C-alpha cells in the first residue's frame, strides 16, 4: 500500500526525533561557530518510499535500541534502511550514530552514501573526510577536503583547523605536514587553508625558512592578512626571535590598526613578558569587555590598585554575572582597606569552583579586621579536595602571619608544610622568603639549593637567593651571578630588576643601580623598590628626588617597615616618627608630607 512521502506523517516524525544528534554528534565544529553549508537537508530531493509494516518496525526497533544504549546492535539495520530508502536524513543519522558508537566500518559506508545523496552538503563531506583519515585513505581524503572547503561558507576555516589538529595529533610531524600540504594543493587559491598549513608547520617545527616562504606567498596575495600576521608573530616567538616579533607586530598594527585578533595576542605576550606599559597601551586600543578585565589584571599586577579597581568595576558594569571579577574586586578592596565593600564582593561569590578563593578571601578579610586567630582557624577548618589546595592553604596562612608581623610563626607553619609535602617547590620558595626576612641565610641557601637541583632555571629561586646575599652578606659577586641568571630568564620582571639595581648599588655602581631601579619601579609600584631608589638618589646627592620618591611611597604605604627604616636612616624624623609607630591610617598619611623637602 502506497501511503505518503517520507517528508510527512509518522515516518517523518521518527526521523525528526533523530535531530538532536545534529547538535550532540555532528563532527564539524570545535568552537562556538557552526560550519555553514550551501545546502540543507530540507532543501534536498527526498525519496518517495512505501511506509510498510517491516520498515516501520525496523525504524522503531532502531530508535528504541539507541535510547536503551544498545544502538550498536541495530546500527547496521539503520544503515541498511538508509541504503534501501536513499533518504539523506537516514544516511546522515547512520553516519553520526556509527561515529558516536565507534563503528568506523559502518561510518565509512554511511558517509559514502551521505555524500552521494547530499553532494553539496559540507558536513557530509567533512564526516567522509574524517573517516578517510581514520582509515588512512589520504589520497581520497584530499578530494573530500576540497569538497568541504568548496561548500563551507566559512571558506573551510573550521575544517582546516580540525583536520590539521587530527593529523598533528596522530601522525609523525613531518608526515602530518606532508599530508596537509597535499590537501592544501587541492585548493591552491584558498588563503585560509594556506594559513592553517603555516600554523601546522609551526606546530610540527618545520624549517622556519620554508614557513617564511609560505608566509610571503600569502602576503603577496593579501598584504593585510591578519591570520597570516598572527602566524608570523607566532613563528617569531616559537623560534626564539621575540624581539623581531615585537617589531613585526608593532609595525603591522600601525599599518592595519583594525587587526584586533593580532593585537590581543600581542598584548597578552607583552603582559606575560612583564612589559606593563606596552601591554596597557595595546589593551586600551582593543574593543570589547574582556580588554577591561585584562587591563584590571595588568594594573593590579603593577600594584596600581585604584586603576585596577576602576577597570574591574567597568567590566562588572558590562558583565554583572561574571563572578571572576568579584574575586579581583574583593582582593583589591581589602588591600585598599575598603573592608565593608570587600565583604559585599565576597558574599556575591556563589559558584562552587570559586569556593576556595571565597574562603581564602574571607580569611584575609577577617585578618584585616584584626582577628588573625579566627582567620587562621577558618583556613585550618577547610577540608582540601587535593594536594594543591592543601598547599595553597599553608601558603595563604603563612602570608597572613607575615603580613601581621609574625614571621617566626609563618616559618613554623612552613616547616610543618614541608614535613607533609617534602621537596615541594612552592613551599620551599615560600619558606625561603620567610627565612630571608628572619635573616636565616643558611636556611635560605639550603632551600634554594634543593629547589635549583630540581629546577636549575627557576628565576624566582635564583632571585631570592641573589637578593638575600646582596642585601645581608658581603658575597656581592656571587649575588650578581645569581641575579644575572634570573634576569636572563625573565628580563622584564620588576622584582629581578630591583635586585639587579640593588646589587649594583652594593657594588658602588650608582648610575647602573638607578637604571635598573627606575625600570623596576615603573613596572610595579612597590614600597621596597621606592625605598631602594630613594636611597640611591640620596647617596649620589640628589636628596630632593629621594625625598620626592619617599614622600609618595610613605603616603601610599605608611606601615611598610623597610620603607620607614630606610627613610629614618637618612633623614631626621624626630617630629614625625612617633606617628608611624602608632595606628596610622592611609588618609592621615595622605594629608601631610612626612618628609620635609
ChimeraX attribute file (.defattr): number of C-alpha atoms within 10 A of each C-alpha:
attribute: neighborCount
match mode: 1-to-1
recipient: residues
	/A:1	6
	/A:2	9
	/A:3	11
	/A:4	14
	/A:5	15
	/A:6	19
	/A:7	17
	/A:8	9
	/A:9	12
	/A:10	13
	/A:11	18
	/A:12	13
	/A:13	12
	/A:14	14
	/A:15	17
	/A:16	13
	/A:17	11
	/A:18	15
	/A:19	12
	/A:20	10
	/A:21	14
	/A:22	14
	/A:23	9
	/A:24	10
	/A:25	14
	/A:26	20
	/A:27	18
	/A:28	21
	/A:29	15
	/A:30	12
	/A:31	8
	/A:32	6
	/A:33	10
	/A:34	11
	/A:35	21
	/A:36	18
	/A:37	18
	/A:38	12
	/A:39	15
	/A:40	13
	/A:41	14
	/A:42	10
	/A:43	8
	/A:44	16
	/A:45	11
	/A:46	17
	/A:47	13
	/A:48	15
	/A:49	17
	/A:50	15
	/A:51	17
	/A:52	11
	/A:53	8
	/A:54	9
	/A:55	16
	/A:56	15
	/A:57	11
	/A:58	15
	/A:59	18
	/A:60	14
	/A:61	15
	/A:62	21
	/A:63	21
	/A:64	14
	/A:65	16
	/A:66	17
	/A:67	9
	/A:68	9
	/A:69	11
	/A:70	14
	/A:71	21
	/A:72	17
	/A:73	11
	/A:74	18
	/A:75	24
	/A:76	19
	/A:77	17
	/A:78	24
	/A:79	23
	/A:80	16
	/A:81	18
	/A:82	21
	/A:83	17
	/A:84	11
	/A:85	17
	/A:86	19
	/A:87	25
	/A:88	24
	/A:89	22
	/A:90	23
	/A:91	29
	/A:92	29
	/A:93	26
	/A:94	27
	/A:95	32
	/A:96	24
	/A:97	24
	/A:98	25
	/A:99	22
	/A:100	18
	/A:101	17
	/A:102	12
	/A:103	16
	/A:104	18
	/A:105	13
	/A:106	19
	/A:107	30
	/A:108	21
	/A:109	18
	/A:110	31
	/A:111	29
	/A:112	19
	/A:113	25
	/A:114	28
	/A:115	23
	/A:116	16
	/A:117	21
	/A:118	22
	/A:119	15
	/A:120	20
	/A:121	24
	/A:122	29
	/A:123	27
	/A:124	31
	/A:125	28
	/A:126	27
	/A:127	27
	/A:128	27
	/A:129	28
	/A:130	25
	/A:131	22
	/A:132	21
	/A:133	18
	/A:134	16
	/A:135	13
	/A:136	11
	/A:137	13
	/A:138	18
	/A:139	13
	/A:140	14
	/A:141	24
	/A:142	23
	/A:143	16
	/A:144	24
	/A:145	26
	/A:146	20
	/A:147	23
	/A:148	29
	/A:149	25
	/A:150	19
	/A:151	21
	/A:152	23
	/A:153	14
	/A:154	16
	/A:155	18
	/A:156	23
	/A:157	19
	/A:158	24
	/A:159	26
	/A:160	23
	/A:161	19
	/A:162	17
	/A:163	20
	/A:164	22
	/A:165	14
	/A:166	15
	/A:167	20
	/A:168	19
	/A:169	12
	/A:170	11
	/A:171	12
	/A:172	12
	/A:173	17
	/A:174	13
	/A:175	14
	/A:176	21
	/A:177	24
	/A:178	15
	/A:179	18
	/A:180	24
	/A:181	18
	/A:182	15
	/A:183	24
	/A:184	23
	/A:185	15
	/A:186	16
	/A:187	19
	/A:188	11
	/A:189	12
	/A:190	16
	/A:191	21
	/A:192	23
	/A:193	26
	/A:194	23
	/A:195	26
	/A:196	22
	/A:197	23
	/A:198	27
	/A:199	22
	/A:200	24
	/A:201	26
	/A:202	21
	/A:203	17
	/A:204	17
	/A:205	16
	/A:206	15
	/A:207	11
	/A:208	16
	/A:209	9
	/A:210	11
	/A:211	21
	/A:212	14
	/A:213	12
	/A:214	17
	/A:215	19
	/A:216	14
	/A:217	14
	/A:218	23
	/A:219	16
	/A:220	10
	/A:221	11
	/A:222	12
	/A:223	14
	/A:224	17
	/A:225	20
	/A:226	21
	/A:227	18
	/A:228	25
	/A:229	23
	/A:230	20
	/A:231	21
	/A:232	23
	/A:233	22
	/A:234	21
	/A:235	23
	/A:236	19
	/A:237	16
	/A:238	15
	/A:239	13
	/A:240	10
	/A:241	13
	/A:242	16
	/A:243	10
	/A:244	13
	/A:245	20
	/A:246	17
	/A:247	11
	/A:248	16
	/A:249	21
	/A:250	17
	/A:251	12
	/A:252	20
	/A:253	19
	/A:254	11
	/A:255	11
	/A:256	14
	/A:257	14
	/A:258	14
	/A:259	19
	/A:260	17
	/A:261	14
	/A:262	23
	/A:263	23
	/A:264	20
	/A:265	17
	/A:266	24
	/A:267	25
	/A:268	18
	/A:269	16
	/A:270	19
	/A:271	22
	/A:272	14
	/A:273	14
	/A:274	21
	/A:275	19
	/A:276	23
	/A:277	15
	/A:278	13
	/A:279	23
	/A:280	20
	/A:281	12
	/A:282	22
	/A:283	24
	/A:284	13
	/A:285	15
	/A:286	19
	/A:287	11
	/A:288	10
	/A:289	15
	/A:290	15
	/A:291	20
	/A:292	23
	/A:293	21
	/A:294	23
	/A:295	26
	/A:296	28
	/A:297	22
	/A:298	25
	/A:299	24
	/A:300	21
	/A:301	17
	/A:302	21
	/A:303	16
	/A:304	17
	/A:305	18
	/A:306	15
	/A:307	17
	/A:308	25
	/A:309	24
	/A:310	16
	/A:311	23
	/A:312	25
	/A:313	20
	/A:314	16
	/A:315	22
	/A:316	20
	/A:317	11
	/A:318	13
	/A:319	13
	/A:320	12
	/A:321	11
	/A:322	11
	/A:323	17
	/A:324	14
	/A:325	22
	/A:326	23
	/A:327	19
	/A:328	22
	/A:329	24
	/A:330	28
	/A:331	26
	/A:332	22
	/A:333	22
	/A:334	20
	/A:335	15
	/A:336	15
	/A:337	16
	/A:338	14
	/A:339	19
	/A:340	13
	/A:341	14
	/A:342	24
	/A:343	18
	/A:344	14
	/A:345	21
	/A:346	23
	/A:347	12
	/A:348	14
	/A:349	20
	/A:350	11
	/A:351	10
	/A:352	9
	/A:353	9
	/A:354	13
	/A:355	12
	/A:356	17
	/A:357	15
	/A:358	22
	/A:359	17
	/A:360	19
	/A:361	23
	/A:362	21
	/A:363	24
	/A:364	23
	/A:365	26
	/A:366	19
	/A:367	19
	/A:368	18
	/A:369	13
	/A:370	11
	/A:371	13
	/A:372	19
	/A:373	12
	/A:374	13
	/A:375	23
	/A:376	20
	/A:377	12
	/A:378	16
	/A:379	21
	/A:380	14
	/A:381	8
	/A:382	14
	/A:383	10
	/A:384	15
	/A:385	9
	/A:386	8
	/A:387	10
	/A:388	9
	/A:389	14
	/A:390	19
	/A:391	19
	/A:392	16
	/A:393	22
	/A:394	20
	/A:395	20
	/A:396	18
	/A:397	25
	/A:398	25
	/A:399	18
	/A:400	20
	/A:401	21
	/A:402	17
	/A:403	14
	/A:404	13
	/A:405	12
	/A:406	14
	/A:407	21
	/A:408	16
	/A:409	15
	/A:410	23
	/A:411	21
	/A:412	12
	/A:413	18
	/A:414	23
	/A:415	16
	/A:416	12
	/A:417	20
	/A:418	18
	/A:419	11
	/A:420	12
	/A:421	15
	/A:422	12
	/A:423	14
	/A:424	15
	/A:425	20
	/A:426	14
	/A:427	22
	/A:428	25
	/A:429	19
	/A:430	19
	/A:431	26
	/A:432	27
	/A:433	21
	/A:434	24
	/A:435	22
	/A:436	22
	/A:437	15
	/A:438	14
	/A:439	15
	/A:440	15
	/A:441	17
	/A:442	12
	/A:443	16
	/A:444	26
	/A:445	20
	/A:446	14
	/A:447	22
	/A:448	25
	/A:449	17
	/A:450	17
	/A:451	22
	/A:452	16
	/A:453	10
	/A:454	11
	/A:455	13
	/A:456	13
	/A:457	15
	/A:458	18
	/A:459	22
	/A:460	19
	/A:461	28
	/A:462	25
	/A:463	27
	/A:464	25
	/A:465	26
	/A:466	28
	/A:467	24
	/A:468	24
	/A:469	23
	/A:470	25
	/A:471	18
	/A:472	13
	/A:473	12
	/A:474	12
	/A:475	13
	/A:476	20
	/A:477	13
	/A:478	14
	/A:479	24
	/A:480	22
	/A:481	15
	/A:482	21
	/A:483	28
	/A:484	21
	/A:485	18
	/A:486	25
	/A:487	22
	/A:488	12
	/A:489	15
	/A:490	17
	/A:491	16
	/A:492	19
	/A:493	22
	/A:494	27
	/A:495	22
	/A:496	28
	/A:497	28
	/A:498	28
	/A:499	30
	/A:500	30
	/A:501	29
	/A:502	27
	/A:503	25
	/A:504	22
	/A:505	22
	/A:506	16
	/A:507	15
	/A:508	13
	/A:509	14
	/A:510	18
	/A:511	15
	/A:512	15
	/A:513	26
	/A:514	22
	/A:515	16
	/A:516	21
	/A:517	29
	/A:518	19
	/A:519	17
	/A:520	25
	/A:521	21
	/A:522	15
	/A:523	22
	/A:524	21
	/A:525	19
	/A:526	20
	/A:527	24
	/A:528	20
	/A:529	26
	/A:530	25
	/A:531	23
	/A:532	27
	/A:533	27
	/A:534	29
	/A:535	26
	/A:536	25
	/A:537	20
	/A:538	16
	/A:539	14
	/A:540	11
	/A:541	11
	/A:542	13
	/A:543	18
	/A:544	14
	/A:545	17
	/A:546	24
	/A:547	22
	/A:548	15
	/A:549	19
	/A:550	26
	/A:551	24
	/A:552	18
	/A:553	22
	/A:554	24
	/A:555	19
	/A:556	19
	/A:557	19
	/A:558	25
	/A:559	19
	/A:560	16
	/A:561	14
	/A:562	15
	/A:563	23
	/A:564	22
	/A:565	11
	/A:566	17
	/A:567	22
	/A:568	15
	/A:569	10
	/A:570	14
	/A:571	12
	/A:572	12
	/A:573	15
	/A:574	8
	/A:575	9
	/A:576	14
	/A:577	13
	/A:578	10
	/A:579	13
	/A:580	17
	/A:581	11
	/A:582	9
	/A:583	9
	/A:584	12
	/A:585	15
	/A:586	15
	/A:587	11
	/A:588	12
	/A:589	20
	/A:590	16
	/A:591	9
	/A:592	11
	/A:593	17
	/A:594	22
	/A:595	18
	/A:596	13
	/A:597	11
